[in-house]
Amino acid sequence: MNLTRIYGLFLRHFYLITRSFPRILDLIYWPSIQITLWGFISNFFADHSTYYNGAVGVILSCAILYDFLFRTSIGFNMLFLEEIWSRNFTNLFIAPMKISEIIVSLVFTALIRALIGLVPAILLTSPLFGISLLDLGLPLAFLFLSLYIFGITLGLFVSAGLLRFGPSFENIAWSTMFLLAPFGCIYYPLKLYQKFFNR
């Protein structure tokens, strides 16, 4: 595995992201809007229902963690799709780059993409809603690591589907996380999920 080639491909995507204001805005805008919306919705329910007392922090934390998973997975897919859309994929193998080197560079670049969106979202929760995800301490790092690995794994499966079935598989890249969301118990407790299926 050649670190120079990995770094070269990482730089290609890094410059593509950081030199484009619309791309950076897109990465920051959607997580921030989602956190803001869920924060206000959670506050509304907490004010108008005894069931939701103290649930604002839980719902916002879940929204942030799920968004990190979503951004990691979709970030990996987007980087892979960028190579296909720009018709650069075949050029990578002329370089020559190994598949493992392509995957490693995309894994690190996907992390950068996810962090660009995650950091502003975490910073917004404290002044707007008085909640800090960082209060979870060290376990939060392991949680982020597991979400990151799972997101990358999903990204690899979708990329494999893109290689096997071609551009028609692109819709799956966008919908994978939404298909898994109902089974992730993101915005509701596991008890409700079990109760629904134990009827």
Stockholm file with secondary structure:
# STOCKHOLM 1.0

chainA/1-199         MNLTRIYGLFLRHFYLITRSFPRILDLIYWPSIQITLWGFISNFFADHSTYYNGAVGVILSCAILYDFLFRTSIGFNMLFLEEIWSRNFTNLFIAPMKISEIIVSLVFTALIRALIGLVPAILLTSPLFGISLLDLGLPLAFLFLSLYIFGITLGLFVSAGLLRFGPSFENIAWSTMFLLAPFGCIYYPLKLYQKFFNR
#=GR chainA/1-199 SS CCHHHHHHHHHHHHHHHHTCHHHHHHHHHHHHHHHHHHHHHHHHHHHHCSTTTTCHHHHHHHHHHHHHHHHHHHHHHHHHHHHHHTTCHHHHHHTTCCHHHHHHHHHHHHHHHHHHHHHHHHHHHHHHHSCCGGGGCHHHHHHHHHHHHHHHHHHHHHHHHHHHHGGGGHHHHHHHHHHHGGGTTSSSCHHHHHHHHTC
#=GC SS_cons         CCHHHHHHHHHHHHHHHHTCHHHHHHHHHHHHHHHHHHHHHHHHHHHHCSTTTTCHHHHHHHHHHHHHHHHHHHHHHHHHHHHHHTTCHHHHHHTTCCHHHHHHHHHHHHHHHHHHHHHHHHHHHHHHHSCCGGGGCHHHHHHHHHHHHHHHHHHHHHHHHHHHHGGGGHHHHHHHHHHHGGGTTSSSCHHHHHHHHTC
//
